[in-house]
């Protein structure tokens, strides 16, 4: 069964995403900020990471950068989830290797 890591600082949004992932039959683990998410990714090595961009402690861009630097996590597919629709931020996310 696939393991998906959800990194989102808003508890209600995070809960909705985790519930949706689990309702599809996948396993989900969750983190409330970027630092916690990075540590979980290193420990659990999920099959996919869904990550918010704007978060306390470490933003999504920093999480992605650190994930890509670690050999054991560098190939994990990474998807940004955000309410930001500004083209420069979307472009930065894509240039960083996220979807």
C-alpha positions as CSV (number, residue, x, y, z in Angstrom):
1,X,0.0,0.0,0.0
2,X,1.4,3.4,-1.0
3,X,2.4,5.8,1.8
4,X,1.7,9.5,1.3
5,X,3.1,12.3,3.5
6,X,0.9,15.4,3.9
7,X,2.7,18.5,5.1
8,X,0.2,21.3,5.9
9,X,0.1,23.8,8.7
10,X,-3.7,24.4,8.7
11,X,-5.1,21.5,10.7
12,X,-8.5,21.5,9.0
13,X,-7.0,21.4,5.5
14,X,-4.5,18.8,6.5
15,X,-7.2,16.7,8.0
16,X,-9.3,16.9,4.8
17,X,-6.4,15.9,2.7
18,X,-5.4,13.0,4.9
19,X,-9.1,11.8,5.0
20,X,-9.3,11.9,1.2
21,X,-6.0,10.0,0.8
22,X,-7.1,7.3,3.2
23,X,-10.6,7.1,1.6
24,X,-8.8,6.1,-1.6
25,X,-7.1,3.2,0.2
26,X,-3.7,4.7,0.7
27,X,-1.8,5.1,4.0
28,X,-1.2,8.7,5.1
29,X,1.1,10.3,7.6
30,X,1.0,14.0,8.4
31,X,3.1,16.9,9.6
32,X,2.0,20.3,10.8
33,X,5.1,22.2,9.6
34,X,8.0,21.9,7.2
35,X,10.6,20.8,9.7
36,X,8.4,18.0,11.0
37,X,7.6,17.0,7.5
38,X,11.2,16.8,6.5
39,X,12.0,14.6,9.5
40,X,9.1,12.3,8.7
41,X,10.2,12.0,5.1
42,X,13.7,11.0,6.2
43,X,12.3,8.5,8.7
44,X,9.4,7.0,6.7
45,X,10.5,7.5,3.0
46,X,7.0,7.9,1.6
47,X,6.0,7.2,-2.0
48,X,4.6,10.7,-2.5
49,X,4.8,14.1,-0.6
50,X,1.9,16.6,-0.7
51,X,3.2,19.9,0.7
52,X,1.9,23.4,1.4
53,X,4.2,26.3,0.4
54,X,3.7,28.8,3.1
55,X,4.3,27.3,6.6
56,X,6.1,28.2,9.8
57,X,9.6,26.9,10.7
58,X,10.4,25.8,7.1
59,X,8.4,26.7,4.0
60,X,7.6,24.2,1.3
61,X,10.5,25.4,-1.0
62,X,13.0,24.6,1.8
63,X,11.4,21.3,2.4
64,X,11.7,20.3,-1.2
65,X,15.3,21.5,-1.4
66,X,16.3,19.5,1.7
67,X,14.4,16.4,0.4
68,X,16.3,16.6,-2.9
69,X,19.6,16.8,-1.1
70,X,19.2,13.5,0.7
71,X,20.0,10.4,-1.5
72,X,17.3,8.3,0.2
73,X,14.5,10.9,-0.4
74,X,15.7,12.7,-3.6
75,X,13.5,10.7,-6.0
76,X,10.2,11.0,-4.0
77,X,7.6,12.7,-6.2
78,X,6.7,16.0,-4.6
79,X,3.5,18.0,-5.2
80,X,2.9,21.5,-3.9
81,X,-0.6,22.2,-2.7
82,X,-1.3,25.9,-2.2
83,X,-3.9,28.6,-2.4
84,X,-1.2,30.9,-4.0
85,X,-2.1,31.5,-7.6
86,X,0.6,34.0,-8.3
87,X,2.6,33.0,-11.4
88,X,6.1,33.8,-10.0
89,X,5.4,31.4,-7.1
90,X,4.0,28.7,-9.3
91,X,7.0,29.1,-11.6
92,X,9.4,28.9,-8.7
93,X,7.7,25.7,-7.5
94,X,8.0,24.1,-11.0
95,X,11.6,25.2,-11.4
96,X,12.4,23.5,-8.0
97,X,11.2,20.2,-9.4
98,X,7.7,20.1,-7.8
99,X,4.4,19.7,-9.6
